[in-house]
Amino acid sequence: MSVLRGAESWLEKRGVDASKRSAELLLGKVLGLSRLQLYLAHDRPLDANERSAMRTLVARRGEGEPVAYLLGSWSFRGLELAVGPAVLIPRPETEELVEHALACLPQQAQVIDLGTGSGAIAIALAAARASVRVLATDVSQNALAIAASNVQRHGLADRITLAHGSWWHAVAADLSFDLVISNPPYIDPAAPTHLAADVRAFEPPLALFSQPGDVVSCYRAVVAGLLQHLRPGGWFLAETGVGAGTAARDLLAAQPFLTQVQLLPDLAGIDRFLLAQRTP
């Protein structure tokens, strides 16, 4: 299909990663076709409206806008989730975090996902375990609106509750949980050394950046509520990244009520996952 080849070439010249995949996904969106259907219809001509829509999407991708935002949805552990500029795009590393969480979950578990964004973690846990109930919080009303649509999409409204507020401010004082999980901001806005240019330009700063000069500011806010809200024997899990992992692990290790504090690597070998258990 000449449109597909032209889009791929144009994107490649502008240094877009995975230009062929981007072109395929965007054309599939315009035509309402899967990747396989796209190639089965390789000789299908585009009408004027379809060509115009494709040009618009390709131009935006050429400016660095993430393909997930252009598509309006992204897959996370096989679950299609609505996404937009109010939420981070779900990533494979966070799928690994969910795997670690599932290994810690008891039956009939009560879970809280702090800073849920699109709802990816909460939805993945509830979808994987029919007995799990999740409270998912976020400080962003726009993020919660996207999370709510995803919860409804996957038929989980009876087991996932959404709440608005910053960290524990969204949680009643008497609530406690078997698992506390979070993917908090951990990038210093004054030194975003390891942040990709397209992420910095398009993904929400509220979900990316810690307090200036303090990469563990959000971890500190979360840890402050663990003694009150994490049940004895329960687990705390969080995602982290380059420049924040060691400091966050040290913060957990300094808490006398936490044990088995670990900082585990992701599949790429980068220190990524924080785990700690509250003493029984």
N, C-alpha and C positions, 0 to 999 in steps of 0.2 A: 504494500500500500504506500503510494508516494507520499501521502501526508505524514505517515508514520516515519518514513525515512527522512523526510525533510525536517520534521520536528526533532528527531534524534540528532541530526547533524547540527542544527542550530543550537541546541542545548549543549552539545559537546564543545562547540567553539567557544561557548561562554563559561566553560569550566564546570558545568553542572555534573556532580557525581551521579553515576548510574543513569546516564542520559537516556539510554534505550528503555530502561525500566520506567523512568518518568514519563517518557513519550507514550509508552503502552498504557500506563495507568490513566493518563489524562485523556487519551483518545477513547479508552474504554468507558470513562465517565461520560464523555460527550455522546457516545453512541449507546450507552446503557448495555455494554457487552463485557463479559469476562475476558481474561487474556486469551483463553482457548477459543472462545467465540470470535474474538477479534481476528485471529489468524484464519479461522474457517471462513470469515467474510472478507478475506484480503482484497477481493476485487470489488467490494461494495463502494460505490461513489458517495461522496459527502455532498449534501446540499449546502446552500449558501449560509444558512443559520449554523449548521454544524461546523463549517469551516471557520466562521467568525468566532464561535465559542472556543474552538480549538486554538486559534491564534491568541485569544485572550489568555487562556490558561497557560499556554507555552510561554508567552511573554512574562507572565507573573513568575513562572518557575525559573525563567532566565534571570530574573532579578533576585533569585535566592529564596523565594517564598517556599516553605516546605510543601512537598507534594501531599502530605496528609491533610494539611489545611485546605488545599485546593480540592481534594476529593471530598472533604467533609467528614471522613471517617477513617479508622485505622484498625487493624487486627491486633488483638492482644490475647495470647493463648487461645487462638481460634475464635475469639469473641469479637464481633464487629462493634466498634465503639464510635459514637459521634465525637469529633474533636473540632476545636476551633482555637482562635488566638487567646482565649481566656484560660486554656489548659495546656499543660505540657503534652507533647505527643508521647504515647506509651512506647517504652523501649524494651528490647530484649533483656537488658539487665534487670529490669523490674519484674519480668517474668521469672527470672531466677530467684528474686526476693520472694515471690509468691511460693515457689517450690520449697524454699527454706521454711516459710511460714506453715505450709501444709504439713511439714514434718513435725512441727511443734504443736499442732492443734489437737486438743482432746475432743472427745465426742461432746455434742451439745454445747460447743464453745460460744462464748460471748466475745466479740472482737470489736475493737475500735480502730478505724483508719483515719489518722489525723492528717488533714491536708489532702483530701481525696482527689481533687482535680476532676478528671473525667469520670472518676469512680472505678478506674481500671482494677485496682487492687481489691477493693471491696467486692466488686462483681465477680472477679476471678475466684476469690475465696468462697463466696456463697454458691457460685455455680459448681465448684468442685466438691463441696461438702453440703449435703442437703440439710444437715442438722445445725449449721452455723448461722448465727445471727450477727449482723454487723451494724454498728453506728459509724457513719461516715461524715466527717466534718470538713468544713472549709471556710476560710475568711472571705472568700470571693462569692458573691451572689451569682455572678455570671458563670463561674465554674460549677456551682451547685445546680444551676439550671441545666447544664450539659450532663452532669452526673444523673440528675433526675430522669432525663430522657433516656439515658443508657440503662438505668435500673428498670424503667418501664419496658424498654425494648426487649430485655432479657427475662421479663416476668418475675422479677425478684423484689418487688415493692413490699411483699409481705415479710421479707427477712432482712432488708436493708433500709435503715432509717437515716435520713439526711438531716444535718443540723448546721446552722450558720454560726460562726464565731471563730476567733483566733485560738487555736490549740485547745486547751482545756476550758476556755471560757464558754465553749459551746456544750459543755457536759455537766449534767447535774451532779452535785457534790456526792450523792450517795451511790452513784453508779460505779461498778467495778467490772474488770474484764480479764479473760483468760489470756488474751493476746492483745498487745498494743503494737501497731505497725504504722510506719510513716516513711514517706520519701520527701524529707524536708529540704528547703533551700540550703545550700552549703557553699555557694560561690561568693567570694568577696567581690563586691562591685567595683572596688578600687583596684583589683588585680585579677581580672577574669582571664588568666593566662591560658587555661585549658578549655575555654568555651569556644565552640565553633561559631564562625561569623554569622551563619544563618540562624542559629539558635539565639544568639544575642540580639539579632535584628528583629526576629519575629515571635519568639516564644515569650510567655508572660514574665516580666521581671519579678513579680510577686512570688512566683513559684521557683525562681532561680537563685535569687540573691539573699545572702545573709545580711546582718548588720555590717556596715563598713569596718573592716579590720578585725572582724570576729566571726570566723567561719562556723563556729559551733553555737552561735546565738540561738538558732532554732532548736538544736538538740537540747540546749539548756532549758528552753521553755517546755519542751516535751518531758524531759527528765524530772522537772520540778513537780509534775503531777503523778509520777509513777507510784510513789509510796502510797498515795491516796487511792489510786484507781486501778493499779495492777494487782491482781489477786496473788496471794502466796503461791509459789510454784509456777506462776504465769510467766510468759515470755514477752520480751520487748525486742522487736526487729526493726531495723531502719536501713535505708540505702544511704550510701555516702559516695565520695569520689576523691580524686586526686587533690591533695592539699588539705583535706578535712578529716580523713579517716583516722589517723593516729590521734589527733586531738579529741575527736569524738569518742574514740575507744577509751582514752584516758579519763574523760569525763564520766563514762559509765563505770570504769574501774574504781573511781573515787567514791562511788555510792556504796555505803556499807550494807545496804539491803539487796544489792545485786551480786550475782555470782555467775560463773561460767561465761564471763565476758569474752567475746571473740570478735575479731575482724577478719572476715573471710574474703578470698578473691572471687572475682567473676570468671567466666570462661576465658576471658582475655588475659587473666593473671593480674588484674588491677584490684587492689583492696577496695571492696565495694559494699560488703554486708556486715552490719553490726548486729550482734545477738547478745542477749543477756537474760538471765532468769532471776526472778525475785526469789529470795530464800524462802523455803517453806515455813 
